[in-house]
Each structure stands twice: as structure tokens, then as C-alpha cells.
């Protein structure tokens, strides 16, 4: 009986360790509406807010690769529509569940090449 209890305890421990590996990650980008995700930026902030308030789904357009991530819990970004943010959350495929939001500075535009 003790051996069975130890095996069950060991399996439970291993299962809890595998769950703990699913760590949060930080992602920076613009909060936008799904309909106009490609227009993410400070100039589009008012439109993004109107669209999200009107029922359009909120998304995060990442800085790194401009990937569009659907936001599972849109209440988490309330007040940040159209803003550049850094979020902490769990990315699962093409969606993110946000745990924490922090305002961020928009990335600098690339400088034009000086040729000629």
C-alpha cells in the first residue's frame, strides 16, 4: 500500500512540475481592433477605441513580428485601446491571455538610408 501511495505522490509531483513550466511571457505591441489590426499605431488610437467599444474584438499587434494575437480577456486591456503596451500573459497559438498591462513607448521608426 505504501508503494502505491508513493507512486501516486510521485506522479502528482511530476504533473505539477509540467504545469509550472507554462510560464508567462512579456510581449510588446499595440492594442487594436481585429478589423483594422494592420493600422496599429498612435494615429489609429481613437478609431481602435471606438471599434472595440462598438463590439469589435481586441487584438495585440506585436512589435517583433507584427503578429496579430487575439486577446482572450479583453477586460484586461480596458483603457489601453490604441496604445503601445507591454503585456505579461500566456500565448497560446494566435491568442493571448493577459495577466498584466504596462504602458510602453512606441518603437522608433527606422531611419532612412543615406544614399548618394
N, C-alpha and C positions, 0 to 999 in steps of 0.2 A: 504494500500500500504506500509506503514511503517513497518507493521508486517512482510510482505513478505520479504522486504529488510533485516530486522533483522534476519530472519530465514536463508536466503541465506548467509548472512555475518557469522552467527554462523557456518553453515555447511562448509563454506570455511575455517574458522579458524580451525575447527576440522580436516579437511583434511590436512591442512598444518602441524598440530601438529603430525599427524600419519606419515607423510612423514619424519619429522625431527627425529623420533625415529630410523630410519635406519642409525645407526652410523657406522663410520669406526672403524676398529679394527686393532690391531697390531698382526702380525704373523711372527715368525722366522722360517727360514729353508734354504735349498739350492735351488738355481735356477738350473734346469736341463732340459734336453730334455725329451719328453714324452716316447721315445723309451727305454731309459736307466734310468728311474726315480729311480729304486731300487739301482742304483750305486751312488747315490748322495754323494758327499764328495769332499774334496780338491783334492784328487788324480785323480778325474774324470773331473776336470775343463776344460782342453784343449779339451777333447772329447765332452763335453757338448757344448762348444762354436762352434766347428766345425759342430756338428749336427744341432744346432739352426740356424747357418748361412747358412746351407745347406737346410733349409726349415722345419726341424722337429719342432713341436710345443713346446714352452717353458712351463714348469710347475714349481710349487713351492712344494718341498717335506718338509712338516712341521716337526719341531723338536719334538713337543709334542706327536703326534701320528703317524708320518710318513705318513700322508695322502697326496695324490697327488692332488694338485689343479691346474687345467688348468688356464693359465694366459690369460685373455680376451684381454688385451692390451700389447702385447709383446714388443712394443717400449719402454715401461716404464722401462724395465729391461736391456735395451741395455748397454753393458759394464759390466754387473754383471753376465754373464753366467758362471755357475760353482761355483759361490761364495756363501758364507753363508751371508744371509742378514736378516734384519728385515724390513718388508714392512707394510705400512698402506694402507688399502683398504677395499672394500666391498666383503665379502664372500657370494656367492650365490650357495648353494649346493656344487658341486665339482669344482667350478671355483672361481676365484678372479679377481676383477678389481682393479689394483694397482694405488694408488694416489701418494705414496712417497716411496722411497727405501733408506735404510741406510745400509752401510756395517756393518757386525757384526762378532763377534768372533765365531768360530765353537765351538759347545758344547764339553766339555771334555769327553773323553772316560771313561767308568766306570772302576774303579779299580778292579783287580781280587780279588776274595775272598781268604783270607789266611786260608787255612785249613791244619790241620795236624800237 
